[in-house]
Amino acid sequence: MFSLDALVLSKRRVRDGTFVVTLFTREYGRVKAFCQERKSRPMDVGQLVYALVESKAGTNRVREYQAKGGVKYAGLPYDDMEAALAFFALLDQLTPEGTANAATYDDAVNALEALSRPQGARCASALLRLKLTVAYGICQSSPDPAVTAFVQDLRASRTKLRDVTMEPATLQAVVRHVDASVGSFLAKA
């Protein structure tokens, strides 16, 4: 049995009260595990949890978990919720299972507050998704100078995610660029 702090990337029901959750940890990267959810303490995507995980015969089971924080969806407009969930879905898609990535984990945990703010969630999600495409080497070149500047700053590690704001047109350009880069990568895979 091992204990870990983890972000919940996805949750899929397999039968009544039992879920398969994908956790993203600093030490182990992406980990899938079965979880019996308690009605008094649901486990949600974007939540930071402390979990005790048991591994037997190649199957992981979350024996106990406790919420430590995470994205606060209550009061967020639909577009902001969708943006936050898009980041967790992309992180789940791109991160190899069992491969630790402390920098990406730290970025995600540090951005939880920004992902919980109306208006801030879209900007934080766009930059986190752009940073993922840069980190995993699937970022394409962009004709948009604003996007190119953000990519250069991300590659040089000069961008602090919680301090960034973007004009709506730049935000849309970044989102289009990330979607094109990811789409191109997934089409090849």
N, C-alpha and C positions, 0 to 999 in steps of 0.2 A: 504494500500500500504506500502511496506517496501523496504528498500534499503540494498544492500549487495555487498560485494566483492566476486567474485566467479571464480572458474576455470571451463572452459567448458570441460566436459567429453565426451559428444556425441552430435550429431546433426543429426536429421532425418527429411527429407522433408515429409510433409503431404499434401501439395498442393503448387501451384505456389507462391513462396515468403514466405510461412509459414512453420516453422519448429517446431519440439518438441526438445528442448535442455535439456540436463541433466547438471545441475550446481552443483559444490561441494563447499560448503561454510563452513566457520569456525563455524558459529553459528547454522546452521540448517542441516549440513551434505549434503546429496544428495537431490536435489530438481529438479523436472521436471516442465517445463513451455513451453507454446506456445510462439513463437517469430516471429514477422514480421521482416525479415532481410532486411536491407537497402543495396542496391548495392554498395554504396560508403563506407560502413563500414560492411563488412561481419564478422560474428561471427564464429570462427574456433575452432576445438578441440585443447586443450592445451593453449588457450588464457585466460588471466586473465582479467576479466571485472568488471566494476562497473555497477550494474543493479538496476533498479526500477521495482519491481515485484508487480503486483496486484493479489490478491486472491479473487475470487468470486465463491460461490457455489462449493467449492472444486476444482476449476480449476485455475491454476496459469498462468498469462500472463506477459511476459517481456514487459513493456511499453516503456522503454528507456534503452539504454546501451551504455557504452563507454569503449573502449579497454584501458587497463592499462599496457599491456605487454604480455608476454607469450613466447611460443616456437617459435623460428624463423626458419621456415622450408626451406626458400630460401638458397640454397647452401649446404644443408645437403645431404649427400649420402643416397640412398634409405634405406640401412640397419639401419642407424641412425634414419631416419624418422619412420621406422617400429618399432624400439625399443621404441621411445618416445610414439607413438600411442598405443603400447602394454601396457605401464604403465597406460595410461588414461583408456583404455578398462578394465584392471583388477581392477582399482580403482572403476570404474562404476559397475562392477560385484560384488565386495565384500562388498561395503559400503551399509549398510541398509539405506533406504530412511528415512529422517527426524531425523537421529541420528548424532549429532555433534561429530566431532573428530578433535579437534584443533591441536593436534600433527601431525596427518597425513596431514592435510591441510597445516600447516607450512612447513613440509618436502617437499611437492609437490611444493609450491610456491618458497621455497628456492632453489629447484633443477631446476627451469625453465631455468636458464642460462646454467647449465651443459647439460640439454637436448637439447640445441640449438647448442652445439659445436660438430663438426665432431670428431669422436672417443670417445668423452666424453659422448655422448647420450647413447651409448650401455651400458657403465659401470654404469652411473647414473640410467638408466632404470632397469638394472638387480638388483642393490642394492635396489632401491625403491620397486620393485616387491617382492624381498626377505623380505624387511622390512614389507610389507603388509601381507605376509604369516605368519610372526612371530606375528605381531600385532593382527591378526584375529585368531591365534591359529591353523592354518592349515599347518604349516611348519613341514615336516616329518624329521626324522633323516637322515643324509647323511653319506655315507662311505668315502667321500672325506674330508680330514682334513682341506683343505682351506675353503670349504663351511662351515664346522662345526665351524671354527674360526670366520668367518663372522657372523654366526648366534649367537654365544655367545656374540660377540661384540655388535650386534644389540640389543640383549636382555638386555645387561648391559648399553645400550645407550652410548657406547664409540665411535661409528662410526659417523664421520661428513661426510655426503654424498658428499659434494663438494671437499673434500680433498682426496678421495679414487681413487686409480688407481689399475688396475688388469692386470695380465698377460693374454694373450688371452685364454690359457687353463683353467685358473681359471674362467674367464668370461663365457666360454662355460659351465663349470661345474655348476656355479651358475644358469645360464639360464635353463639348463636341470633340475636342482633340483627344481626350482620354477615351471616350467611347469609340472613336475611330482606331486608336492604337490597340485597345483591348479587342475590338472586333476583328481586326487584322490578325492579331496574335491567336485568337481562338479559332479563326478560320484555318490557320496553318496547323494547329494542334490536332 
